[in-house]
Amino acid sequence: MLRLKRKKLMLSQSDASKILGIDNTYLSLIENKKRFHISDDLFYKICLLYKISVDDLNLFLNKK
């Protein structure tokens, strides 16, 4: 879901990772659901950048 949202926003993974202030390999792990526990700050940055709701990102990451 995250990768598709990013592509719809016409952002490369490299560009998105720079905006978020993280390494692009870490962003790849998040987009591939291999990293579930991310900081609250990064969580909200992703919501804003990808234009998704907190609930949607919670569901995607299975975050409670």
DRENTORLO-909019 format. One record per atom (N, C-alpha, C): residue number from 1; residue in three letters; atom name; z, y, x. Coordinates in steps of 0.05 Angstrom, whole numbers, m for minus. Atoms other than C-alpha are relative to their C-alpha. Layout:
% residues N
SITE     n   res   atom       zz       yy       xx
SITE   NUM   ALA     CA        Z        Y        X
...
END
This chain:
% residues 64
SITE     n   res   atom       zz       yy       xx
SITE     1   MET      N        0      m24       16
SITE     1   MET     CA        0        0        0
SITE     1   MET      C        0       25       17
SITE     2   LEU      N       m1      m24      m17
SITE     2   LEU     CA       18       50       55
SITE     2   LEU      C      m26        5       14
SITE     3   ARG      N       25       m4      m14
SITE     3   ARG     CA      m45       39       94
SITE     3   ARG      C      m22       11      m18
SITE     4   LEU      N       20      m10       19
SITE     4   LEU     CA      m88       50       32
SITE     4   LEU      C        5       29       m7
SITE     5   LYS      N       m7      m28        6
SITE     5   LYS     CA      m50      114       15
SITE     5   LYS      C       m8       18       23
SITE     6   ARG      N        7      m16      m24
SITE     6   ARG     CA      m60      139       86
SITE     6   ARG      C      m30        4        2
SITE     7   LYS      N       30       m2       m2
SITE     7   LYS     CA     m134      124       85
SITE     7   LYS      C      m11       18      m22
SITE     8   LYS      N        9      m18       22
SITE     8   LYS     CA     m142      159       17
SITE     8   LYS      C        5       29        8
SITE     9   LEU      N       m6      m27       m9
SITE     9   LEU     CA     m110      220       50
SITE     9   LEU      C      m17        7       24
SITE    10   MET      N       18       m3      m22
SITE    10   MET     CA     m162      212      105
SITE    10   MET      C       15        6       26
SITE    11   LEU      N      m16       m2      m24
SITE    11   LEU     CA     m109      206      159
SITE    11   LEU      C       m3      m25       17
SITE    12   SER      N       m1       23      m18
SITE    12   SER     CA     m116      161      219
SITE    12   SER      C       29       m8        4
SITE    13   GLN      N      m27        9       m6
SITE    13   GLN     CA      m56      120      238
SITE    13   GLN      C       12       17       23
SITE    14   SER      N       m8      m17      m23
SITE    14   SER     CA      m53      160      303
SITE    14   SER      C        9       28      m10
SITE    15   ASP      N       m7      m26       11
SITE    15   ASP     CA      m52      226      265
SITE    15   ASP      C       26       m1      m16
SITE    16   ALA      N      m24        3       17
SITE    16   ALA     CA        0      202      215
SITE    16   ALA      C       24       m4       18
SITE    17   SER      N      m23        5      m17
SITE    17   SER     CA       45      177      270
SITE    17   SER      C        9       25       15
SITE    18   LYS      N       m7      m25      m14
SITE    18   LYS     CA       41      243      307
SITE    18   LYS      C       14       19      m19
SITE    19   ILE      N      m13      m17       20
SITE    19   ILE     CA       59      281      243
SITE    19   ILE      C       29       m9       m5
SITE    20   LEU      N      m26       11        5
SITE    20   LEU     CA      117      234      231
SITE    20   LEU      C       19        0       24
SITE    21   GLY      N      m16        0      m24
SITE    21   GLY     CA      140      238      303
SITE    21   GLY      C        8      m27       10
SITE    22   ILE      N       m6       27       m8
SITE    22   ILE     CA      137      164      316
SITE    22   ILE      C      m25      m12       15
SITE    23   ASP      N       22       13      m14
SITE    23   ASP     CA       94      117      358
SITE    23   ASP      C      m18      m14      m21
SITE    24   ASN      N       18       12       20
SITE    24   ASN     CA       32       90      323
SITE    24   ASN      C        5      m30       m3
SITE    25   THR      N       m6       29        3
SITE    25   THR     CA       54       18      337
SITE    25   THR      C       23       m4      m19
SITE    26   TYR      N      m23        1       19
SITE    26   TYR     CA      119       32      299
SITE    26   TYR      C      m10        4      m28
SITE    27   LEU      N       12       m5       27
SITE    27   LEU     CA       79       61      241
SITE    27   LEU      C      m15      m25      m10
SITE    28   SER      N       14       24        7
SITE    28   SER     CA       36       m1      242
SITE    28   SER      C       19      m22      m10
SITE    29   LEU      N      m20       19        9
SITE    29   LEU     CA       98      m45      236
SITE    29   LEU      C       10        7      m27
SITE    30   ILE      N       m9       m9       27
SITE    30   ILE     CA      122       m4      177
SITE    30   ILE      C      m21       m6      m21
SITE    31   GLU      N       21        4       20
SITE    31   GLU     CA       55       m7      142
SITE    31   GLU      C       m5      m30       m5
SITE    32   ASN      N        4       28        3
SITE    32   ASN     CA       52      m82      153
SITE    32   ASN      C       26      m15       m9
SITE    33   LYS      N      m26       11       10
SITE    33   LYS     CA      123      m92      125
SITE    33   LYS      C       14      m17       20
SITE    34   LYS      N      m15       15      m21
SITE    34   LYS     CA      150     m116      191
SITE    34   LYS      C       24       16       10
SITE    35   ARG      N      m23      m16       m5
SITE    35   ARG     CA      201      m60      195
SITE    35   ARG      C        9       11      m27
SITE    36   PHE      N      m11       m8       26
SITE    36   PHE     CA      245      m49      134
SITE    36   PHE      C       22       21        3
SITE    37   HIS      N      m23      m18       m4
SITE    37   HIS     CA      304      m11      162
SITE    37   HIS      C       m9       24       17
SITE    38   ILE      N        8      m25      m13
SITE    38   ILE     CA      281       59      178
SITE    38   ILE      C       20       22       m7
SITE    39   SER      N      m19      m22        5
SITE    39   SER     CA      321      123      183
SITE    39   SER      C       m7       14      m26
SITE    40   ASP      N        5      m15       24
SITE    40   ASP     CA      330      164      121
SITE    40   ASP      C      m19       23        4
SITE    41   ASP      N       18      m22       m6
SITE    41   ASP     CA      295      222      155
SITE    41   ASP      C      m29       m9        1
SITE    42   LEU      N       28       11       m1
SITE    42   LEU     CA      233      180      170
SITE    42   LEU      C       m9       m9      m28
SITE    43   PHE      N        6        9       27
SITE    43   PHE     CA      236      150      100
SITE    43   PHE      C      m11       24      m17
SITE    44   TYR      N        8      m23       16
SITE    44   TYR     CA      231      219       68
SITE    44   TYR      C      m25       13       11
SITE    45   LYS      N       24      m10      m12
SITE    45   LYS     CA      178      242      117
SITE    45   LYS      C      m24      m16       m9
SITE    46   ILE      N       22       17        9
SITE    46   ILE     CA      135      183       98
SITE    46   ILE      C       m7        6      m30
SITE    47   CYS      N        5       m6       28
SITE    47   CYS     CA      144      198       24
SITE    47   CYS      C      m16       26       m3
SITE    48   LEU      N       14      m26        2
SITE    48   LEU     CA      122      270       34
SITE    48   LEU      C      m29       m2       11
SITE    49   LEU      N       27        2      m12
SITE    49   LEU     CA       63      254       80
SITE    49   LEU      C      m19      m17      m17
SITE    50   TYR      N       17       19       15
SITE    50   TYR     CA       37      196       39
SITE    50   TYR      C       m2        7      m30
SITE    51   LYS      N       m1       m9       28
SITE    51   LYS     CA       52      232      m27
SITE    51   LYS      C        7      m23      m19
SITE    52   ILE      N      m10       21       16
SITE    52   ILE     CA       91      174      m55
SITE    52   ILE      C       29        5       m7
SITE    53   SER      N      m27       m4        9
SITE    53   SER     CA      156      171      m93
SITE    53   SER      C       19      m16       17
SITE    54   VAL      N      m21       15      m14
SITE    54   VAL     CA      221      149      m63
SITE    54   VAL      C        2      m28      m12
SITE    55   ASP      N       m1       26       13
SITE    55   ASP     CA      222       92     m114
SITE    55   ASP      C      m22      m18       10
SITE    56   ASP      N       23       17       m9
SITE    56   ASP     CA      153       68      m93
SITE    56   ASP      C        4       m9       28
SITE    57   LEU      N       m4        8      m28
SITE    57   LEU     CA      171       68      m19
SITE    57   LEU      C       23      m20        1
SITE    58   ASN      N      m22       20        1
SITE    58   ASN     CA      236       32      m35
SITE    58   ASN      C      m10      m27       m8
SITE    59   LEU      N       11       25        9
SITE    59   LEU     CA      198      m21      m72
SITE    59   LEU      C      m17      m13       21
SITE    60   PHE      N       18       10      m22
SITE    60   PHE     CA      147      m28      m16
SITE    60   PHE      C       17      m12       22
SITE    61   LEU      N      m17       10      m22
SITE    61   LEU     CA      202      m36       36
SITE    61   LEU      C       22      m19       m9
SITE    62   ASN      N      m21       17       11
SITE    62   ASN     CA      247      m76      m10
SITE    62   ASN      C       27       12        8
SITE    63   LYS      N      m24      m14       m8
SITE    63   LYS     CA      300      m24        7
SITE    63   LYS      C       17        4      m24
SITE    64   LYS      N      m19       m3       23
SITE    64   LYS     CA      361      m23      m38
SITE    64   LYS      C       15       26        2
END
